[in-house]
Every structure is written in structure tokens, then in C-alpha cells.
């Protein structure tokens, strides 16, 4: 091959590489900027027909003037929320602690950044209902029966099984089936289940149904230790947008404190959001200032290890959460 031809080939290759690098650079730049508009970071979040602090913070204007805005991506099935936060298809999500711990044990890049809900005697996280004519009144009566709950791997499964074992119940003699909260009351009434575990706000309808009897709440089972429903963030998103994460946590915290201070107004908002009679809406309660504490997380680490869901020592409590984005938190790590 002649020198001139070699020179042309070399030039062609150099131009090709340059174009490829340029294309890659443009693609990366586009990706980096895809979540930004006018200096505001949009975070991907589900738009589900439920009550949520992100929706309330948006409604109350707590994202105005900050560096973050929710970008609603449509309805997302509850069991998929934490896995999608782990992959980055969602930037934030709210689900129970054991789901987050299990995801971290599987290698997911995710962190709890706000404590979310808490259980109080007057505002439990979930309630246990049976038909009034069922004859079921004691834990032992549930052997040979069917319990309906909203998902495996979360509070309804683990809190309930732990407590029933403590009452001498063989949980392997119980049939466990998944029934969404919005179908739980009707499924129980029709005989599809013998006991329904229902969360607020939909537990309010069952509470007022004279064909049903409430046996317990989760407060009766563990004094609220298993009721923390936190907010988690994708790790890469947090590293790239720390100020936006701080603004999201701040907005969530303001909304949580607003709910605690205005329970009746919050019930009105919930009724409007999900389209039910306000008289049927049960109260939500949230951890003050959304500061994450270690005891509820360790509670579930211990349960998951005992259940054989994660290896002992696979997840340390400090792997699960951080308060670094919460301006309301104390300087030192909070723990009970």
C-alpha cells in the first residue's frame, strides 16, 4: 500500500474514532442532562392512586424554589418500587424497611434517607380483620385458615408471622395469599380469606363495616417497631445530585410534619387524592422530622436473618440508611 493511501486510511480511522467519541460524549451529556431543566433536577417517582408525602409536598408547594421536582412516571406496582429504585429506573421510592434490606443484601445501590411513617396506638400502620360470624378470635384459631395481605417480604408478612409464632401458632398451617388493600375487605366478606390485613387509609372502611371485627393492630403486636415506612433513594442519583436529594428530603419532612400537625386536613387531602369518603379515611402518622433511627431497621435485619432471607451479617444497620441529607437531623447519627 502506498504512503498516500496509508495516510488516507489513517485519516479515515482518526476521523471515525473522533466521530465515535463525539457521539458517545453527546450521548453521555444528554443522559446527564435528561433529568435537569433550567437547573432543576427532576426525580423519577411513581404516580400511584395512594397517599404519599411526595404528592402532598408537591400539592403544598414545598418543591417551589428548590433544586428538585418530581417527574411522575405513571403507576408502578408496589412490589416493583424498591427493585426499580435499585436499578435507577426510579430515583426515589417508599416501601417498608425489609424490602430495602433485602435489596441491599442482593447488591442494590439504594439508601434510606427519610423515616416515613410510624405506628401509634391511635394511628396504626395496619389492622387485622375477620368476619364477625367467623368464630376467629384468638391467634390459634388461624391455623388451617387463609390470611390475605398486600405483599410478601414486607411488614404484613414478617411482623405477623413473628407475633403469631410468639403466641404458639404454627404459621405453616396457615395459607398466605396476596390481596391488594383495595380488594381486601371485599375478599374477606366473600370468604376468599379468613383474616385480612389492611393498611390505612383503606382500613377505615373495614373498621366501620358491622359485618367485620377488628382483632388487632400492628401496635398491639410490636408497639409500632415494625411500622416505619421510609423513603429511599438510588445511590447513583444521590451521588450525582446531593443538593436535590437534600431538597427532596426537606420537602418530605415538611409534609410529614404538616400531616402530624393537621390530621383532619390531611384526611381531607387523602380523601380527594384517592376518591373515597373522608369519613372512611384513617389517620396517618409520621416520624417527627423524618430522622431515621436504627432500632426499626435492626428489628427487620434480625427477622430477615431468622427467616433465612439474608445471611447473618450480610447487612449492617448502617449500610441501610443515612441522615446526611436531612437538615432537621442532629449532627451525630441518630439512634434509639
N, C-alpha and C positions, 0 to 999 in steps of 0.2 A: 504494500500500500504506500502511495507517495506521501511526501511530507505535507503537501497541501491538503490531501484528502484526510490525513490523520488529524490535521489541525481543525478541519471542518467537523469531523466526528467528535473531537474533544470539545469543541464549542457547543455542539448539539447536546452532548451529555451534560455539560455545565449548565446550559440553559434549562434542560429538563429538570435537573436537581433543584435549580433555583425556583422554577415554577412549582415543583412539588412542595418545597419548603414554604413557599409563599402561600400555597393553598392550605397547608397544614396550619400555618400561622394564622391565616384568616379564619379557619375553622375553629381553632382554639380561642381566638379573640371573640368570635361570635358566641361561642359557648360560655365564655367568661361573662359576656355582657347580656346573655339571654335573660338573666334574672334581674337586670338593672334597667330602670327607666328614670331618667333625669336625676341620677344619683340615689334613687330609692331602690332598695333590694326587695324584689318580690319573692316571697317564700311559698312554696307549693304546699297546699293544705286541702284535706278533703272537704267537700261541701255536702255533708250528710244531714238528713232530717232529724237532728238531735239538738240538744242544748250543749253549748261548748263555750268556754271562755274566750276563744279567738273570735267567734261570731259576735259575742257580746261586746268585746273590746272594740271591734270594728263598728258596731252599732253606736257605741257611746263616744266614738271619735278618738279613742286612745292611741290610734296609729297616726293621727294627723300631726304633722310637724316632726315626725321621726324618720329614721332611715329605712323603715321596714313597712311592707304592705302585704296582706295575704293575697295569694293568687289561687283562687279556688279551682280545683281540677276535676270537680264532679264527685259523684257518690263513690265511696270506697267501702267495701265490706269490712266490718270491724276486725275480723281475724287477719286481714291483709295490711292493716295500717302500720304496725311495727315492722314487719318484713320490708315494706316499701320505704319506710324511713331509713332502714338499714342499707338499702341499695341506693338511696338518694332520689328515688322516684317521687318521694315526698320529702320535704325538708323538716317538717315538724309533724308530730302526731301525739295523740293522747290515748293511752291504754294502760292497763294495770301493770304493776311492777313485775310480776313473774314472767310476763311476756317479754319485757325488756331484758331481764336477767338471762332468760333462755336464749334470746337473740345474741347477746354479748358472748355467752358461752359458745355459741356457734360461729363467732368471729365477726359479728356485725359491728360496724363503726357507728355507734349510737351512744347518746348520753342523756340522762335525766337532768333537766335544767330548772324545772319548776314543780312544786309538790302536788299541785292539783287539788282534788277533793279529799275530804276527810269524813270519817264516820262519827256522828254524835248520836246520843240516845234519841234525841228528838229529830235527827236528820240522818238516818242510817243509809248506808250505801246500797244495801239490798235487803229484801224481805222474803219470807218463806210462807207460802200459802197452800192450803189444802181445801178440798170441798168440805162444806160444813157437815155433810152426811157421810163422809169417808170413814169415820171411826179412827182416823190417824191423829194422834195427839202427842205421842212420845217418840223420841228418836228410834227406838227399837221397832216401832210399828212400820218403819220404812223398809225393812228387809222384805224382799220379794216385790217391792213396788218400783214405780218409774218416776225418776226426778228429771224435770226439764229445766235447762239453764242455757244461758246465751252463748257460751263457747267453752271448749276445753282449754286448759292451760292457763286459766286466769283465776280471778278471785272466787267465783261461784263454785268452781271445782275444788280448789285446794283448801280454802277456808272451810267449806262444808265437809269435805272428807276428813280433814284433820279433827274437827269437832265431833263428828259422828263416831270416829274411832275412839275418841276420849270418852264417849258415852257407851262404849261397849258394842257398837254396831259393826257388823261385818259389811263393809261397803261393797264388797264383791258380790253380795246378794242383792244389790240394788242395780236397776237398769238406768243408765245415764244417757240422756238424749239431748241434742241441741235444739232449742226452740228460741227464736228471736224474742226479745222482750215484747215487741208489739203483737206477738201471736200467743204469748204465754198464758194470759188469762183465759182466752177462748179455748186453747188446747186443754187446759186444766178442767174447764167446765164441761167439755165434751168427752172427757175421760181418756184423752190421749196421754195424759200424765197424771200422777197421783199427788205430786207436790211440784209447785212452780216457784223458782227463784226469780224474782223480778226486781229490776232496778228503778229508781226514780228517773224521770217523773211518772213513768207508766205504772208504777206500783200503786199510785194513788187511786186509780180506777178499781183495782182489785181490793184495796182497803175499804172502799165504800160499797162493795158488792156483798149483799147479805147472804149469798149462796156460798161464800168463801170465808175461811177463818185464817187469820194470820197466826202462825205458831211462834215464830221468832224473827229477829232481825240479825244482821251480822254483828251489831253492837252486843247482843246477848251472847254471841259465840266467842268473840275475842276482844270485846271492848274497843273495837274500831281499829285494831292494829293492822288488819288486812285491807282497810278501806282506802288507802292512799292511791289515787288515780292520777299519776304525774304526766307532765308534758316532756317529751323527748325530742332531741334534735339530731339530725345526721351529722356525724363528726366532721366530714369534709366541709360541709356548709358552715359549720361553726368556726372552723379554722380560717376559712376564706372571708367570712362576714361576721366577725365578733361583735361589731357595734350593732349590726342588725339584730343579732341574737339577743343582745342586751336590751334593745328596744322592744323586741317581742316579749321577752320575759317581764319587762316593766309593764307593758300593756296588759298582759295576762294577770299580773299581780294586782294592778289597779282594778281590773274587772272582778277578780276574786274577792277583794276587799269590799267592793261595791255590793256584790251579792250578799255577803255576810251582814253588811250594814243596812241593806234594803231588801230583805227576804220577800216581802209581798210584791214589790215592784219587779223583782227578779222572776217571781212566779207568773206575773202578767206577761213578761217578755217571753218566757218559756212557752206559755200557752199559745201566744201568737206565732212563735217560731215553728212549733210542731203541729199546730192546729187542733188543740184539744181544749176542753172546758177548763178554765182556770181553777175551778173548784176541785178538779181531779189532779192538779199538778202538786206534786210533793216538793218539799223544800230541799235545796242543795246547800251544802256547807263546804267551805274551802279552808285549807290550811292558811293561817294568818301569814301574810307577806310572802307566801309561796316558798318559804325556806325549806329546803329538803333536809330531812333528818335521817339518821342511819337505822334506827330501830325497825321501821316498817320494811326496809329493804332487807336487813338481815333476817327478819322473820320469814320472808319468802325464799331467801337463799337456803335457809335451814330446811324449809319444806321441800324445795326442789331437790336438794341433796337426799333427803329422807325418802322421797318418792322415786329416786333413781333417775330423775330427769336431767340432772347435771352431775358431773363428777365432783366429789368432795374437794374443795379448794380451787375449783376451776375459776370461780368468780369471787373476787374480794369486794366487799361493800363499796370501797372507794373507787372501784372500776365502773360503778354503775351511775354515779351522779357527780354533779358539781354545782356549787353555788356562786361560781365566779362571775356569772352573767347577771346575778340578782343584786341590784343596788340596795335592796332592803335587807339583805343578809348581813350578819355580823362579819367582821374581818376574818375571824377564825372560822374554820369549818364547824357547822352546827351539828350537834349530835345529842341524843337524849341520854 
